[in-house]
């Protein structure tokens, strides 16, 4: 039987010797107009798709980086708030202990002041010497101060005065030679290190 002619436009396939995949014999292929349109539609926009994909990936990476920075900022803010709250609670505990100490001291000193006042008054009446009442005056001042510190408004007056100093007399709070800096600390450290090495020699 005579060999049938292959229809024009049919693509011949052959095995590539190196990869074993099917490849097109481009020299023996004539693409019909329909396949040319499909080839143009399918394969030509690939670089544009790749560029769009890269743009989307970079945009996603930028968004993730921004979210990570916001998370780190939020985490550092939380740590700072915890530190402030912890220091404030430690200060409140110390103040509470100081006020409690003042009240306990007032109990003992109040008892001593009452006994001393009664004894000095009785001795002054018995001996008819009013000068024996003189020690009551300084002891009374100490007792009044402890009473004001433990139960009075001394702490509020001190707080108000401290706020006034910080607002209008801030220069009184400066340290001698100003606030320590890294350069001054490093200079002192190097001087001390140099002195120690000189003494070791």
C-alpha positions in Angstrom: 0.0 0.0 0.0 1.3 3.5 -0.7 2.4 5.4 2.2 -0.1 8.0 3.3 1.1 11.5 3.2 1.3 13.3 6.4 -1.0 16.3 6.7 0.6 19.7 6.4 1.1 21.4 9.7 1.6 18.2 11.8 4.3 18.4 14.3 6.9 15.7 14.3 8.2 14.6 17.7 11.5 13.0 18.4 13.4 12.0 21.5 16.2 14.2 22.6 19.3 12.1 23.0 20.5 13.9 26.1 17.4 14.4 28.2 15.0 11.8 26.8 12.2 14.3 26.5 10.1 15.0 23.4 11.3 18.0 21.4 9.9 19.6 18.3 11.7 19.5 15.0 11.4 23.1 14.3 12.9 22.8 10.9 10.1 20.4 9.8 7.2 22.2 11.5 4.9 24.8 10.0 2.6 26.3 12.6 -1.0 26.9 11.5 -2.4 30.4 12.3 -4.4 29.0 15.2 -1.4 27.5 16.9 0.6 30.7 16.3 -2.1 32.7 18.1 -2.1 30.2 20.9 1.7 30.2 21.1 1.7 34.0 21.2 -1.0 34.1 23.9 0.5 31.4 26.1 4.2 31.8 25.9 4.9 35.5 25.4 3.4 36.9 28.6 5.6 34.7 30.8 8.3 37.4 31.6 5.4 39.7 32.6 4.0 37.0 34.9 7.5 36.4 36.5 7.9 40.1 37.1 4.5 40.4 38.7 5.3 37.4 40.9 8.5 39.0 42.0 6.7 42.3 42.7 4.1 40.4 44.8 6.9 38.5 46.7 8.8 41.7 47.5 5.5 43.4 48.6 4.7 40.4 50.8 8.3 40.5 52.3 8.0 44.2 53.0 4.7 43.7 54.7 6.1 40.8 56.8 9.1 43.0 57.7 6.9 45.9 58.7 4.7 43.5 60.9 7.9 42.2 62.5 9.1 45.7 63.3 5.7 46.6 64.7 5.8 43.5 66.9 9.3 44.2 68.2 8.2 47.8 69.0 5.1 46.6 70.8 7.2 44.0 72.7 9.8 46.6 73.8 7.0 48.9 74.9 5.5 46.1 76.9 8.8 45.4 78.5 9.3 49.0 79.4 5.8 49.2 80.9 6.5 46.1 83.0 9.8 47.6 84.2 8.1 50.8 85.2 5.3 49.0 87.0 7.9 46.8 88.8 10.0 49.7 89.9 6.9 51.6 91.1 5.7 48.6 93.1 9.1 48.3 94.7 9.0 52.0 95.6 5.6 51.6 97.1 6.7 48.7 99.2 9.7 50.7 100.4 7.5 53.7 101.3 5.1 51.4 103.1 7.9 49.9 105.1 9.2 53.4 106.0 5.8 54.6 107.1 5.3 51.4 109.1 8.7 51.9 110.8 7.7 55.5 111.7 4.5 54.4 113.3 6.2 51.6 115.3 8.9 54.0 116.4 6.2 56.5 117.4 4.6 53.9 119.8 7.8 53.4 121.7 8.8 57.0 121.6 5.3 58.1 122.7 5.4 55.8 125.7 8.9 57.2 126.6 7.7 60.7 126.2 4.6 60.2 128.3 6.6 58.6 131.2 9.3 61.3 131.0 6.7 64.1 131.0 4.9 62.6 134.0 8.2 62.1 135.9 9.6 65.5 135.2 6.3 67.2 136.1 6.1 65.3 139.4 9.7 66.1 140.2 9.3 69.8 139.4 6.2 70.0 141.6 7.7 68.1 144.4 11.0 69.9 144.4 9.4 73.2 143.3 12.0 73.6 140.5 10.3 74.6 137.2 13.6 74.1 135.3 13.1 70.4 135.4 10.4 70.8 132.8 12.9 72.1 130.2 13.6 68.6 128.7 9.9 68.3 127.8 10.3 71.0 125.1 12.8 69.2 122.8 11.2 65.9 123.4 7.8 67.4 122.4 9.3 68.6 119.1 10.6 65.1 118.3 7.2 63.6 119.3 5.3 66.1 117.1 7.6 65.3 114.1 7.2 61.6 114.5 3.4 62.0 114.8 3.3 64.1 111.7 5.5 61.6 109.8 3.5 58.6 110.8 -0.1 59.9 110.7 0.0 63.5 109.5 0.5 65.4 106.3 4.3 65.5 106.2 4.5 63.1 103.3 2.1 65.2 101.2 4.0 68.4 102.0 7.3 66.8 101.0 5.8 65.6 97.7 4.4 69.0 96.9 7.8 70.6 97.7 9.6 68.0 95.6 7.3 68.8 92.6 7.9 72.5 93.1 11.7 71.9 93.1 11.6 69.8 89.9 9.4 72.4 88.1 11.1 75.7 89.1 14.5 74.8 90.6 15.6 72.0 88.4 19.2 73.2 88.4 19.5 72.1 92.0 19.2 68.5 90.9 22.2 68.5 88.6 25.1 66.2 89.5 28.6 67.6 90.0 30.4 67.7 86.6 27.1 66.7 85.0 25.7 63.3 84.1 28.3 60.6 83.6 28.9 59.7 80.0 30.5 56.8 78.2 33.6 58.8 77.4 34.1 59.9 81.0 33.6 56.3 82.3 35.9 54.9 79.6 38.5 57.5 80.4 38.4 56.6 84.1 38.6 52.9 83.3 41.6 53.4 81.1 43.4 55.5 83.7 42.7 52.9 86.4 43.9 50.1 84.1 47.0 52.0 83.2 47.7 52.6 86.9 47.3 49.0 87.8 49.6 47.9 85.0 52.2 50.4 86.1 52.0 49.2 89.7 52.4 45.6 88.6 55.6 46.5 86.7 
